[in-house]
């Protein structure tokens, strides 16, 4: 019996959900929802829900955290697990496999992290209470940036998406390294040593090309617990676990591909929007335009808007002019400038690092203000520049009247 043809509504829904920009739009809707709830009569329920404690214990030993930290330490470990899977795949068989293809976006990513961090540090220099947030504007949000680029559509060259994706992946790798080196709390070596036990099991499974994923996920969860208790940020356990998932098993099938494809919709359409809703609620009561000039929001916003643009575009320009690399195929300098602006959309990773930098709610409100304002401005400028650059490139040249004769 023939299956019924899909309805027009089903076709439209699937087209919307599968569109490259949908993840970024959903993220934006979650951020707007958080902003509205945090400044409405529901703000009390919103705050108390995020501060509600949940405990998982056995004989008095276990984990007890407020909901916001279950989201930031637990759900975001799954997000970092997916990033780890993407990184491993790209390193072994993707865009990061050939070093020559990595040089330009890699150096642009370094510049795009260093300059925003320096700008923030300059604005907050001499203030020990705020200088710790220097890494907040160094991050790029892959979902948001690629979502905005997708709105430009086919008018932008395909190579530009590859360049931005590679830059953002390397940017995430840089953020992971920064978190590991600079955002580790008081270290408990005994728990860190215990985390090595499941890690050894994961390495053995990887070397044997194990087909079953469940044992690796169980060992990864155990390692996450020990890493969490050790003082090292637990999301790093997600990355390490991902690198221990075999790309191909002994039968030639890919557990990594299966896991990445299965997790992606849950992370993009579930975990990331939940994180955004829990972390983007800026309380606007008592705020004015002058609050944007405070050191923390000013450092973050300036780093995202100016620092990312100067770092990414400046390094790319120098690399090309000195003959060390070539522009992506079909792209011009206006495209690169627009892409450099898009890299200033920090959002998810910036909010995440902000949560690691400050525990004071008032400071976190300033972080949210800086991240949201900087990301919106960077996104609008980037989209506008890319649209103008693409329209100019599509415009046919006028015929020379002398040649016409």
Secondary structure, DSSP 8 states (H G I E B T S, - for coil): -------HHHHHHHHHHHSTTHHHHHHHHHHHHHHHHHTSTTHHHHHHHHH-EEEEEETTEEEEEEHHHIIIIIIHHHHHHHHHHHHHHHHHHSTTSSHHHHHHHHHHHHHHHHHHHHHHHHHTTT-TTTGGGTTGGG---HHHHHHHHHHHGGGS-HHHHHHHHHHHHHHHHHHHHHHHHH---S--HHHHHHHHHHHHHHHHHHHTT---SHHHHHHHHHHHHHHHHHTS-THHHHHHHHHTS-SS-TTS--HHHHHHHHHHHHIIIIIHHHHHHHH-----TT--GGGGGSHHHHHHHHIIIIIHHHHHHHHHHHHHHTTS----TT--HHHHHHHHHHTT--HHHHHHHHHHH---HHHHHHHHHHHHHHHHHHHHHHHHHHHHHHHHHHS-----HHHH-
